[in-house]
Amino acid sequence: MTRRRGVAAATAVLAAAFLAAGCSIPTQSAPSSIAASKVPFKLLDPHLPTTTTTLPKPSSLVPVTVFFLNSTSQLQSEPRVVAAPAPLSSIINTMLAGPTIAEAAGGVFSAIPSDVTLLGTSTQGGVVTVNMNSAFGEITGTSTELAVAQIVATVATENGYGTGIIFEIEGQRTSVPIANGSQVAGPVYLIEFLAAGT
């Protein structure tokens, strides 16, 4: 009885060994090629699968010109790009963002403080109305004239040099200084700043 149990145990061990050998992954010392007939269907196709997914097109950018001031407080044009269709409000907002670091290093600056914002624009005929927030009305001294000149030059360059600009603060029409020192309720024109060498 003991011998029979021993034989049965040995048989079980041999059976387990053969079973394990049959289920193991074969290994070899070097890679070998597989016959094309044994490769699953389409795995040999050199063409990548197509997809119906369409990538969104990057928004178009439009080159525009905005105006700051140089080291002698003269109007200085600088290039910018804004998203198409480049509404006037986007162009003015780009100017309000101020000079780049590189421009500032070259002496370019803005007379318009960073807390000044554009509330909106409207155009009627050849006249553009720009509505600024109350911070625009807090600019004082010669900076007021320079700030007005920056906006007028930026708007006129975009809409045409004969464009008149009316200024509003919080929706209320306001007078602004021009280069000869007088206050004008508007519209004001770029020539009124260029004539005096602003």
Legacy VTK file of the C-alpha trace (Angstrom):
# vtk DataFile Version 3.0
C-alpha trace
ASCII
DATASET POLYDATA
POINTS 198 float
0.000 0.000 0.000
2.853 2.314 0.805
4.582 1.487 -2.477
1.389 2.188 -4.419
1.096 5.591 -2.800
4.707 6.383 -3.667
4.183 5.472 -7.321
1.041 7.613 -7.464
2.875 10.574 -5.988
5.762 10.232 -8.442
3.305 9.990 -11.343
1.555 13.169 -10.195
4.873 15.027 -9.993
5.853 13.905 -13.522
2.449 14.866 -14.902
2.689 18.331 -13.357
6.166 18.768 -14.834
4.994 17.814 -18.335
1.966 20.092 -18.001
4.128 23.021 -16.947
6.509 22.391 -19.824
3.634 22.392 -22.286
2.304 25.729 -21.026
5.596 27.584 -20.827
6.584 30.340 -23.299
9.306 29.088 -25.644
12.546 31.066 -25.612
15.425 31.352 -28.075
18.823 32.997 -28.059
18.267 35.244 -31.123
15.255 36.810 -32.926
13.907 35.040 -35.976
11.582 36.120 -38.768
8.016 34.900 -39.089
6.680 33.719 -42.401
4.210 36.178 -43.951
1.578 33.453 -44.115
1.652 33.170 -40.312
1.235 36.923 -39.594
-2.334 37.908 -38.603
-4.395 39.661 -41.280
-3.479 43.313 -42.052
-0.515 43.525 -39.665
1.781 43.693 -42.700
-0.200 46.618 -44.208
2.290 49.555 -44.400
-0.473 52.181 -44.387
-1.467 53.827 -41.124
-5.151 53.651 -40.215
-7.159 56.696 -41.140
-9.216 58.713 -38.684
-12.206 60.970 -39.074
-11.076 63.277 -36.256
-10.393 66.806 -37.500
-8.077 69.055 -35.565
-9.320 72.593 -34.915
-7.658 75.237 -37.043
-5.582 77.746 -35.109
-7.283 81.101 -35.027
-6.001 83.517 -37.645
-3.930 86.406 -36.409
-3.970 89.830 -38.007
-1.021 92.269 -37.839
-1.933 95.684 -36.437
-0.125 98.798 -35.260
-0.460 100.377 -31.829
1.162 103.498 -30.425
3.237 104.154 -27.340
5.774 106.892 -26.577
9.532 106.946 -27.005
12.122 108.343 -24.603
11.417 111.902 -25.836
7.630 111.485 -25.427
7.029 111.276 -29.187
4.513 108.820 -30.597
6.147 105.465 -31.293
4.426 102.797 -33.420
4.859 99.156 -32.498
3.597 96.015 -34.279
1.133 93.638 -32.671
-1.073 90.735 -33.749
-4.686 90.190 -32.698
-7.188 87.466 -33.502
-9.193 87.975 -36.683
-11.338 89.827 -37.516
-9.348 92.294 -35.361
-12.115 94.506 -33.976
-11.062 97.985 -32.917
-11.693 97.143 -29.264
-9.131 94.305 -29.444
-6.553 96.625 -30.982
-7.063 99.277 -28.293
-6.913 96.643 -25.549
-3.627 95.386 -26.983
-2.270 98.930 -26.749
-3.599 99.301 -23.196
-1.604 96.193 -22.222
1.505 98.338 -22.613
4.933 97.835 -24.174
6.741 94.516 -24.140
9.755 94.002 -21.899
12.053 94.463 -24.896
10.288 97.670 -25.942
10.438 99.072 -22.423
14.151 98.283 -22.301
14.517 100.437 -25.412
12.852 103.417 -23.746
9.307 102.870 -25.006
6.572 103.608 -22.452
2.860 104.304 -22.145
1.232 107.353 -20.584
-1.847 105.231 -19.847
-1.838 103.564 -16.402
-2.507 99.830 -16.161
-5.844 100.349 -14.370
-7.350 102.138 -17.388
-9.702 99.892 -19.353
-11.808 100.214 -22.469
-15.550 99.837 -21.874
-16.475 99.819 -25.554
-16.280 101.489 -28.949
-18.824 102.572 -31.524
-18.433 103.942 -35.028
-20.728 106.290 -36.904
-19.546 107.511 -40.256
-15.975 108.706 -39.893
-16.207 109.170 -36.127
-15.248 106.582 -33.503
-16.376 106.913 -29.897
-14.171 105.288 -27.274
-15.703 104.748 -23.854
-13.104 104.480 -21.090
-13.451 103.652 -17.409
-13.170 106.256 -14.676
-9.417 105.628 -14.250
-8.855 107.359 -17.589
-10.270 110.569 -16.111
-7.743 110.395 -13.272
-4.754 110.877 -15.576
-3.324 114.350 -14.955
-0.887 116.867 -16.401
0.873 116.323 -19.704
0.227 112.593 -19.358
-3.416 113.257 -20.279
-2.489 114.714 -23.662
-0.018 111.898 -24.296
-2.565 109.245 -23.356
-5.137 110.803 -25.694
-2.519 110.929 -28.465
-1.776 107.215 -28.086
-5.442 106.291 -28.452
-6.078 108.717 -31.317
-3.038 107.472 -33.253
-3.952 103.817 -32.713
-7.571 104.335 -33.813
-6.692 106.556 -36.799
-4.055 104.134 -38.064
-6.641 101.363 -38.084
-9.691 103.296 -39.334
-8.050 105.958 -41.510
-6.094 109.105 -40.728
-9.166 111.283 -41.221
-11.047 109.470 -38.443
-12.390 111.671 -35.641
-12.355 110.308 -32.102
-14.807 111.193 -29.348
-13.879 110.288 -25.779
-16.319 109.123 -23.127
-15.740 108.235 -19.496
-18.243 105.740 -18.130
-20.566 106.628 -21.022
-20.362 110.400 -20.534
-18.747 112.527 -23.244
-15.647 114.323 -22.004
-13.262 116.992 -23.254
-9.649 116.030 -23.887
-6.500 118.087 -24.467
-4.873 118.318 -27.870
-1.284 119.277 -28.703
-1.829 123.038 -28.597
-3.024 122.763 -24.998
-6.720 123.455 -25.581
-9.494 121.184 -24.341
-11.716 119.788 -27.089
-15.023 118.002 -26.643
-14.330 116.206 -29.881
-14.119 114.736 -32.231
-10.334 115.047 -32.209
-8.052 114.114 -35.101
-4.547 112.755 -35.413
-3.361 115.872 -37.253
-4.052 117.910 -34.085
-1.274 115.953 -32.364
1.164 115.610 -35.231
1.082 119.309 -36.097
2.595 120.224 -32.731
5.153 117.397 -32.863
3.617 115.214 -30.171
LINES 1 199
198 0 1 2 3 4 5 6 7 8 9 10 11 12 13 14 15 16 17 18 19 20 21 22 23 24 25 26 27 28 29 30 31 32 33 34 35 36 37 38 39 40 41 42 43 44 45 46 47 48 49 50 51 52 53 54 55 56 57 58 59 60 61 62 63 64 65 66 67 68 69 70 71 72 73 74 75 76 77 78 79 80 81 82 83 84 85 86 87 88 89 90 91 92 93 94 95 96 97 98 99 100 101 102 103 104 105 106 107 108 109 110 111 112 113 114 115 116 117 118 119 120 121 122 123 124 125 126 127 128 129 130 131 132 133 134 135 136 137 138 139 140 141 142 143 144 145 146 147 148 149 150 151 152 153 154 155 156 157 158 159 160 161 162 163 164 165 166 167 168 169 170 171 172 173 174 175 176 177 178 179 180 181 182 183 184 185 186 187 188 189 190 191 192 193 194 195 196 197
